[in-house]
Amino acid sequence: MILKKIWRFYYEGFRDMTPRGKKLWLIIFIKLFVMFAVLKYFFFPDILKTNFKNDQERIQHIEKELIITNAKN
């Protein structure tokens, strides 16, 4: 029941939106896509995959780092 009310609230809000509002939401969605999909791909590479050959080596590295971090604190 509550989910239906929430759905109707947003559905009617977007349906009754002015063309300017729809364009602004389109710009927002495009910016979010660029931030999370494109920038993540170029600026945050998968370091573990590039530095280690298999899952076992990745696990050992993470365990070692966690132990060193905990020992410092």
Gaussian input, Z-matrix of N, CA and C with variables (Angstrom, degrees):
# hf/3-21g

backbone

0 1
 N
 C     1     B1
 C     2     B2     1     A1
 N     3     B3     2     A2     1     D1
 C     4     B4     3     A3     2     D2
 C     5     B5     4     A4     3     D3
 N     6     B6     5     A5     4     D4
 C     7     B7     6     A6     5     D5
 C     8     B8     7     A7     6     D6
 N     9     B9     8     A8     7     D7
 C    10    B10     9     A9     8     D8
 C    11    B11    10    A10     9     D9
 N    12    B12    11    A11    10    D10
 C    13    B13    12    A12    11    D11
 C    14    B14    13    A13    12    D12
 N    15    B15    14    A14    13    D13
 C    16    B16    15    A15    14    D14
 C    17    B17    16    A16    15    D15
 N    18    B18    17    A17    16    D16
 C    19    B19    18    A18    17    D17
 C    20    B20    19    A19    18    D18
 N    21    B21    20    A20    19    D19
 C    22    B22    21    A21    20    D20
 C    23    B23    22    A22    21    D21
 N    24    B24    23    A23    22    D22
 C    25    B25    24    A24    23    D23
 C    26    B26    25    A25    24    D24
 N    27    B27    26    A26    25    D25
 C    28    B28    27    A27    26    D26
 C    29    B29    28    A28    27    D27
 N    30    B30    29    A29    28    D28
 C    31    B31    30    A30    29    D29
 C    32    B32    31    A31    30    D30
 N    33    B33    32    A32    31    D31
 C    34    B34    33    A33    32    D32
 C    35    B35    34    A34    33    D33
 N    36    B36    35    A35    34    D34
 C    37    B37    36    A36    35    D35
 C    38    B38    37    A37    36    D36
 N    39    B39    38    A38    37    D37
 C    40    B40    39    A39    38    D38
 C    41    B41    40    A40    39    D39
 N    42    B42    41    A41    40    D40
 C    43    B43    42    A42    41    D41
 C    44    B44    43    A43    42    D42
 N    45    B45    44    A44    43    D43
 C    46    B46    45    A45    44    D44
 C    47    B47    46    A46    45    D45
 N    48    B48    47    A47    46    D46
 C    49    B49    48    A48    47    D47
 C    50    B50    49    A49    48    D48
 N    51    B51    50    A50    49    D49
 C    52    B52    51    A51    50    D50
 C    53    B53    52    A52    51    D51
 N    54    B54    53    A53    52    D52
 C    55    B55    54    A54    53    D53
 C    56    B56    55    A55    54    D54
 N    57    B57    56    A56    55    D55
 C    58    B58    57    A57    56    D56
 C    59    B59    58    A58    57    D57
 N    60    B60    59    A59    58    D58
 C    61    B61    60    A60    59    D59
 C    62    B62    61    A61    60    D60
 N    63    B63    62    A62    61    D61
 C    64    B64    63    A63    62    D62
 C    65    B65    64    A64    63    D63
 N    66    B66    65    A65    64    D64
 C    67    B67    66    A66    65    D65
 C    68    B68    67    A67    66    D66
 N    69    B69    68    A68    67    D67
 C    70    B70    69    A69    68    D68
 C    71    B71    70    A70    69    D69
 N    72    B72    71    A71    70    D70
 C    73    B73    72    A72    71    D71
 C    74    B74    73    A73    72    D72
 N    75    B75    74    A74    73    D73
 C    76    B76    75    A75    74    D74
 C    77    B77    76    A76    75    D75
 N    78    B78    77    A77    76    D76
 C    79    B79    78    A78    77    D77
 C    80    B80    79    A79    78    D78
 N    81    B81    80    A80    79    D79
 C    82    B82    81    A81    80    D80
 C    83    B83    82    A82    81    D81
 N    84    B84    83    A83    82    D82
 C    85    B85    84    A84    83    D83
 C    86    B86    85    A85    84    D84
 N    87    B87    86    A86    85    D85
 C    88    B88    87    A87    86    D86
 C    89    B89    88    A88    87    D87
 N    90    B90    89    A89    88    D88
 C    91    B91    90    A90    89    D89
 C    92    B92    91    A91    90    D90
 N    93    B93    92    A92    91    D91
 C    94    B94    93    A93    92    D92
 C    95    B95    94    A94    93    D93
 N    96    B96    95    A95    94    D94
 C    97    B97    96    A96    95    D95
 C    98    B98    97    A97    96    D96
 N    99    B99    98    A98    97    D97
 C   100   B100    99    A99    98    D98
 C   101   B101   100   A100    99    D99
 N   102   B102   101   A101   100   D100
 C   103   B103   102   A102   101   D101
 C   104   B104   103   A103   102   D102
 N   105   B105   104   A104   103   D103
 C   106   B106   105   A105   104   D104
 C   107   B107   106   A106   105   D105
 N   108   B108   107   A107   106   D106
 C   109   B109   108   A108   107   D107
 C   110   B110   109   A109   108   D108
 N   111   B111   110   A110   109   D109
 C   112   B112   111   A111   110   D110
 C   113   B113   112   A112   111   D111
 N   114   B114   113   A113   112   D112
 C   115   B115   114   A114   113   D113
 C   116   B116   115   A115   114   D114
 N   117   B117   116   A116   115   D115
 C   118   B118   117   A117   116   D116
 C   119   B119   118   A118   117   D117
 N   120   B120   119   A119   118   D118
 C   121   B121   120   A120   119   D119
 C   122   B122   121   A121   120   D120
 N   123   B123   122   A122   121   D121
 C   124   B124   123   A123   122   D122
 C   125   B125   124   A124   123   D123
 N   126   B126   125   A125   124   D124
 C   127   B127   126   A126   125   D125
 C   128   B128   127   A127   126   D126
 N   129   B129   128   A128   127   D127
 C   130   B130   129   A129   128   D128
 C   131   B131   130   A130   129   D129
 N   132   B132   131   A131   130   D130
 C   133   B133   132   A132   131   D131
 C   134   B134   133   A133   132   D132
 N   135   B135   134   A134   133   D133
 C   136   B136   135   A135   134   D134
 C   137   B137   136   A136   135   D135
 N   138   B138   137   A137   136   D136
 C   139   B139   138   A138   137   D137
 C   140   B140   139   A139   138   D138
 N   141   B141   140   A140   139   D139
 C   142   B142   141   A141   140   D140
 C   143   B143   142   A142   141   D141
 N   144   B144   143   A143   142   D142
 C   145   B145   144   A144   143   D143
 C   146   B146   145   A145   144   D144
 N   147   B147   146   A146   145   D145
 C   148   B148   147   A147   146   D146
 C   149   B149   148   A148   147   D147
 N   150   B150   149   A149   148   D148
 C   151   B151   150   A150   149   D149
 C   152   B152   151   A151   150   D150
 N   153   B153   152   A152   151   D151
 C   154   B154   153   A153   152   D152
 C   155   B155   154   A154   153   D153
 N   156   B156   155   A155   154   D154
 C   157   B157   156   A156   155   D155
 C   158   B158   157   A157   156   D156
 N   159   B159   158   A158   157   D157
 C   160   B160   159   A159   158   D158
 C   161   B161   160   A160   159   D159
 N   162   B162   161   A161   160   D160
 C   163   B163   162   A162   161   D161
 C   164   B164   163   A163   162   D162
 N   165   B165   164   A164   163   D163
 C   166   B166   165   A165   164   D164
 C   167   B167   166   A166   165   D165
 N   168   B168   167   A167   166   D166
 C   169   B169   168   A168   167   D167
 C   170   B170   169   A169   168   D168
 N   171   B171   170   A170   169   D169
 C   172   B172   171   A171   170   D170
 C   173   B173   172   A172   171   D171
 N   174   B174   173   A173   172   D172
 C   175   B175   174   A174   173   D173
 C   176   B176   175   A175   174   D174
 N   177   B177   176   A176   175   D175
 C   178   B178   177   A177   176   D176
 C   179   B179   178   A178   177   D177
 N   180   B180   179   A179   178   D178
 C   181   B181   180   A180   179   D179
 C   182   B182   181   A181   180   D180
 N   183   B183   182   A182   181   D181
 C   184   B184   183   A183   182   D182
 C   185   B185   184   A184   183   D183
 N   186   B186   185   A185   184   D184
 C   187   B187   186   A186   185   D185
 C   188   B188   187   A187   186   D186
 N   189   B189   188   A188   187   D187
 C   190   B190   189   A189   188   D188
 C   191   B191   190   A190   189   D189
 N   192   B192   191   A191   190   D190
 C   193   B193   192   A192   191   D191
 C   194   B194   193   A193   192   D192
 N   195   B195   194   A194   193   D193
 C   196   B196   195   A195   194   D194
 C   197   B197   196   A196   195   D195
 N   198   B198   197   A197   196   D196
 C   199   B199   198   A198   197   D197
 C   200   B200   199   A199   198   D198
 N   201   B201   200   A200   199   D199
 C   202   B202   201   A201   200   D200
 C   203   B203   202   A202   201   D201
 N   204   B204   203   A203   202   D202
 C   205   B205   204   A204   203   D203
 C   206   B206   205   A205   204   D204
 N   207   B207   206   A206   205   D205
 C   208   B208   207   A207   206   D206
 C   209   B209   208   A208   207   D207
 N   210   B210   209   A209   208   D208
 C   211   B211   210   A210   209   D209
 C   212   B212   211   A211   210   D210
 N   213   B213   212   A212   211   D211
 C   214   B214   213   A213   212   D212
 C   215   B215   214   A214   213   D213
 N   216   B216   215   A215   214   D214
 C   217   B217   216   A216   215   D215
 C   218   B218   217   A217   216   D216

   B1=1.4556
   B2=1.5297
   B3=1.3327
   B4=1.4619
   B5=1.5249
   B6=1.3416
   B7=1.4608
   B8=1.5292
   B9=1.3159
   B10=1.4622
   B11=1.5328
   B12=1.3161
   B13=1.4643
   B14=1.5321
   B15=1.3266
   B16=1.4646
   B17=1.5219
   B18=1.3396
   B19=1.4577
   B20=1.5293
   B21=1.3351
   B22=1.4712
   B23=1.5225
   B24=1.3238
   B25=1.4644
   B26=1.5271
   B27=1.3371
   B28=1.4587
   B29=1.5218
   B30=1.3088
   B31=1.4580
   B32=1.5205
   B33=1.3209
   B34=1.4639
   B35=1.5250
   B36=1.3232
   B37=1.4641
   B38=1.5168
   B39=1.3224
   B40=1.4620
   B41=1.5247
   B42=1.3087
   B43=1.4620
   B44=1.5229
   B45=1.3234
   B46=1.4597
   B47=1.5265
   B48=1.3168
   B49=1.4560
   B50=1.5281
   B51=1.3168
   B52=1.4603
   B53=1.5233
   B54=1.3202
   B55=1.4785
   B56=1.5308
   B57=1.3099
   B58=1.4634
   B59=1.5283
   B60=1.3179
   B61=1.4601
   B62=1.5221
   B63=1.3310
   B64=1.4642
   B65=1.5317
   B66=1.3309
   B67=1.4627
   B68=1.5266
   B69=1.3294
   B70=1.4620
   B71=1.5252
   B72=1.3380
   B73=1.4689
   B74=1.5188
   B75=1.3180
   B76=1.4562
   B77=1.5277
   B78=1.3208
   B79=1.4653
   B80=1.5200
   B81=1.3230
   B82=1.4675
   B83=1.5260
   B84=1.3306
   B85=1.4665
   B86=1.5279
   B87=1.3202
   B88=1.4645
   B89=1.5302
   B90=1.3157
   B91=1.4597
   B92=1.5232
   B93=1.3229
   B94=1.4620
   B95=1.5243
   B96=1.3271
   B97=1.4579
   B98=1.5256
   B99=1.3207
   B100=1.4621
   B101=1.5210
   B102=1.3145
   B103=1.4624
   B104=1.5229
   B105=1.3275
   B106=1.4587
   B107=1.5211
   B108=1.2902
   B109=1.4603
   B110=1.5187
   B111=1.3009
   B112=1.4575
   B113=1.5255
   B114=1.3231
   B115=1.4588
   B116=1.5199
   B117=1.3159
   B118=1.4621
   B119=1.5216
   B120=1.3003
   B121=1.4559
   B122=1.5323
   B123=1.3266
   B124=1.4492
   B125=1.5253
   B126=1.3324
   B127=1.4557
   B128=1.5226
   B129=1.3112
   B130=1.4517
   B131=1.5289
   B132=1.3232
   B133=1.4640
   B134=1.5237
   B135=1.3100
   B136=1.4558
   B137=1.5234
   B138=1.3180
   B139=1.4602
   B140=1.5229
   B141=1.3146
   B142=1.4628
   B143=1.5184
   B144=1.3215
   B145=1.4617
   B146=1.5226
   B147=1.3135
   B148=1.4528
   B149=1.5285
   B150=1.3376
   B151=1.4635
   B152=1.5244
   B153=1.3171
   B154=1.4619
   B155=1.5230
   B156=1.3316
   B157=1.4598
   B158=1.5239
   B159=1.3326
   B160=1.4600
   B161=1.5222
   B162=1.3152
   B163=1.4697
   B164=1.5177
   B165=1.3291
   B166=1.4592
   B167=1.5247
   B168=1.3201
   B169=1.4658
   B170=1.5267
   B171=1.3134
   B172=1.4784
   B173=1.5228
   B174=1.3209
   B175=1.4712
   B176=1.5181
   B177=1.3250
   B178=1.4692
   B179=1.5224
   B180=1.3106
   B181=1.4684
   B182=1.5315
   B183=1.3079
   B184=1.4705
   B185=1.5200
   B186=1.3275
   B187=1.4693
   B188=1.5242
   B189=1.3270
   B190=1.4661
   B191=1.5189
   B192=1.3157
   B193=1.4662
   B194=1.5264
   B195=1.3152
   B196=1.4636
   B197=1.5188
   B198=1.3097
   B199=1.4590
   B200=1.5222
   B201=1.3343
   B202=1.4681
   B203=1.5318
   B204=1.3043
   B205=1.4662
   B206=1.5249
   B207=1.3128
   B208=1.4677
   B209=1.5282
   B210=1.3071
   B211=1.4495
   B212=1.5373
   B213=1.3271
   B214=1.4623
   B215=1.5215
   B216=1.3111
   B217=1.4705
   B218=1.4714
   A1=110.98
   A2=116.67
   A3=119.82
   A4=110.70
   A5=117.02
   A6=119.85
   A7=111.23
   A8=116.38
   A9=120.47
   A10=110.48
   A11=116.98
   A12=120.87
   A13=110.91
   A14=115.81
   A15=119.84
   A16=110.00
   A17=116.78
   A18=121.40
   A19=110.69
   A20=116.61
   A21=120.24
   A22=111.37
   A23=116.77
   A24=121.29
   A25=110.79
   A26=116.48
   A27=119.99
   A28=111.76
   A29=118.62
   A30=122.04
   A31=110.67
   A32=116.38
   A33=119.68
   A34=111.34
   A35=116.93
   A36=120.10
   A37=111.91
   A38=116.73
   A39=119.23
   A40=111.74
   A41=117.82
   A42=121.28
   A43=110.86
   A44=117.27
   A45=121.73
   A46=113.24
   A47=117.21
   A48=120.84
   A49=111.12
   A50=115.75
   A51=120.82
   A52=109.45
   A53=117.82
   A54=119.95
   A55=112.55
   A56=117.44
   A57=120.12
   A58=110.58
   A59=116.92
   A60=120.66
   A61=111.96
   A62=116.69
   A63=120.60
   A64=110.72
   A65=116.99
   A66=120.36
   A67=110.39
   A68=116.73
   A69=119.70
   A70=111.27
   A71=117.39
   A72=120.13
   A73=110.84
   A74=117.97
   A75=121.10
   A76=110.43
   A77=116.96
   A78=121.03
   A79=110.30
   A80=117.52
   A81=121.41
   A82=110.63
   A83=117.67
   A84=120.45
   A85=111.68
   A86=117.16
   A87=120.03
   A88=110.28
   A89=117.31
   A90=120.82
   A91=111.40
   A92=117.58
   A93=120.24
   A94=111.38
   A95=116.55
   A96=120.17
   A97=110.15
   A98=116.68
   A99=120.24
   A100=110.27
   A101=117.17
   A102=120.19
   A103=112.13
   A104=117.86
   A105=119.86
   A106=113.83
   A107=119.51
   A108=120.64
   A109=111.65
   A110=116.95
   A111=120.40
   A112=111.83
   A113=117.40
   A114=119.81
   A115=112.18
   A116=117.33
   A117=120.28
   A118=110.40
   A119=116.59
   A120=121.04
   A121=111.31
   A122=118.12
   A123=121.24
   A124=114.51
   A125=117.56
   A126=119.76
   A127=114.61
   A128=118.74
   A129=121.26
   A130=110.21
   A131=117.37
   A132=119.40
   A133=110.68
   A134=115.93
   A135=121.51
   A136=108.68
   A137=115.96
   A138=122.10
   A139=111.28
   A140=117.11
   A141=119.38
   A142=111.76
   A143=117.11
   A144=119.78
   A145=111.72
   A146=116.98
   A147=119.32
   A148=112.37
   A149=117.64
   A150=120.61
   A151=114.10
   A152=117.99
   A153=120.89
   A154=109.94
   A155=115.53
   A156=120.80
   A157=114.12
   A158=117.00
   A159=118.88
   A160=111.06
   A161=115.42
   A162=120.95
   A163=112.17
   A164=117.43
   A165=120.12
   A166=111.07
   A167=117.25
   A168=120.28
   A169=111.13
   A170=117.03
   A171=120.99
   A172=110.47
   A173=116.26
   A174=120.88
   A175=110.41
   A176=117.23
   A177=120.37
   A178=110.94
   A179=117.60
   A180=120.75
   A181=110.73
   A182=116.93
   A183=120.57
   A184=110.53
   A185=117.05
   A186=120.18
   A187=110.83
   A188=116.00
   A189=120.28
   A190=110.57
   A191=117.44
   A192=121.48
   A193=111.58
   A194=116.50
   A195=118.96
   A196=111.33
   A197=117.29
   A198=120.60
   A199=110.06
   A200=117.75
   A201=121.34
   A202=109.37
   A203=117.93
   A204=121.07
   A205=111.04
   A206=117.16
   A207=120.25
   A208=110.96
   A209=118.47
   A210=121.06
   A211=110.43
   A212=117.14
   A213=120.76
   A214=112.01
   A215=116.81
   A216=120.12
   A217=107.87
   D1=-48.69
   D2=-178.40
   D3=-68.17
   D4=-36.81
   D5=178.32
   D6=-64.79
   D7=-35.88
   D8=178.31
   D9=-65.32
   D10=-39.70
   D11=178.19
   D12=-65.83
   D13=-41.85
   D14=178.92
   D15=-63.92
   D16=-44.83
   D17=179.54
   D18=-59.43
   D19=-46.21
   D20=-179.84
   D21=-63.43
   D22=-39.37
   D23=179.26
   D24=-56.98
   D25=-51.04
   D26=-178.80
   D27=-72.31
   D28=-39.28
   D29=-179.77
   D30=-60.64
   D31=-48.30
   D32=179.66
   D33=-67.24
   D34=-35.06
   D35=178.78
   D36=-64.26
   D37=-44.84
   D38=179.46
   D39=-73.12
   D40=-33.61
   D41=-179.67
   D42=-66.70
   D43=-40.16
   D44=-177.15
   D45=-88.40
   D46=6.67
   D47=-177.46
   D48=-71.53
   D49=148.75
   D50=178.17
   D51=-72.48
   D52=160.52
   D53=177.26
   D54=-58.06
   D55=-34.92
   D56=178.28
   D57=-64.74
   D58=-41.45
   D59=178.00
   D60=-64.09
   D61=-39.65
   D62=178.57
   D63=-63.99
   D64=-39.62
   D65=178.25
   D66=-65.51
   D67=-40.16
   D68=179.02
   D69=-63.74
   D70=-41.46
   D71=177.56
   D72=-65.30
   D73=-36.21
   D74=176.43
   D75=-62.50
   D76=-42.78
   D77=177.48
   D78=-62.29
   D79=-42.23
   D80=178.93
   D81=-61.14
   D82=-45.66
   D83=-179.71
   D84=-65.19
   D85=-37.98
   D86=177.81
   D87=-65.02
   D88=-42.92
   D89=178.70
   D90=-63.55
   D91=-41.07
   D92=177.66
   D93=-63.82
   D94=-40.76
   D95=177.90
   D96=-61.43
   D97=-45.55
   D98=-179.96
   D99=-62.32
   D100=-44.85
   D101=-178.01
   D102=-63.31
   D103=-45.81
   D104=-172.56
   D105=-89.56
   D106=-30.93
   D107=-176.96
   D108=-94.83
   D109=-54.55
   D110=-173.31
   D111=-75.11
   D112=-51.38
   D113=-177.31
   D114=-65.24
   D115=-37.22
   D116=178.27
   D117=-62.04
   D118=-40.66
   D119=-178.27
   D120=-64.84
   D121=-41.49
   D122=-175.79
   D123=-85.99
   D124=-36.11
   D125=-172.68
   D126=-102.62
   D127=-12.08
   D128=-179.63
   D129=-129.09
   D130=71.63
   D131=-179.50
   D132=-69.30
   D133=161.25
   D134=179.26
   D135=-78.58
   D136=94.79
   D137=-174.89
   D138=-63.24
   D139=-41.96
   D140=-178.62
   D141=-62.82
   D142=-37.82
   D143=-179.32
   D144=-70.20
   D145=-33.88
   D146=-178.38
   D147=-80.17
   D148=-30.24
   D149=-176.00
   D150=-92.18
   D151=-19.91
   D152=-176.17
   D153=-128.67
   D154=145.39
   D155=-172.73
   D156=-81.25
   D157=-36.68
   D158=-175.69
   D159=-137.60
   D160=175.60
   D161=-177.41
   D162=-64.97
   D163=-35.29
   D164=-178.38
   D165=-63.26
   D166=-42.72
   D167=177.73
   D168=-65.13
   D169=-38.69
   D170=178.09
   D171=-63.38
   D172=-43.87
   D173=179.92
   D174=-62.47
   D175=-44.67
   D176=179.89
   D177=-62.33
   D178=-40.26
   D179=179.27
   D180=-64.28
   D181=-45.83
   D182=-179.62
   D183=-63.33
   D184=-43.66
   D185=178.11
   D186=-60.15
   D187=-44.20
   D188=179.68
   D189=-61.46
   D190=-44.83
   D191=-179.99
   D192=-64.36
   D193=-39.54
   D194=178.90
   D195=-66.53
   D196=-39.49
   D197=179.43
   D198=-66.44
   D199=-42.64
   D200=179.43
   D201=-64.77
   D202=-42.91
   D203=-179.88
   D204=-63.79
   D205=-42.34
   D206=179.49
   D207=-68.98
   D208=-33.31
   D209=-179.62
   D210=-69.14
   D211=-33.73
   D212=178.87
   D213=-70.66
   D214=-31.07
   D215=-179.02
   D216=-88.18

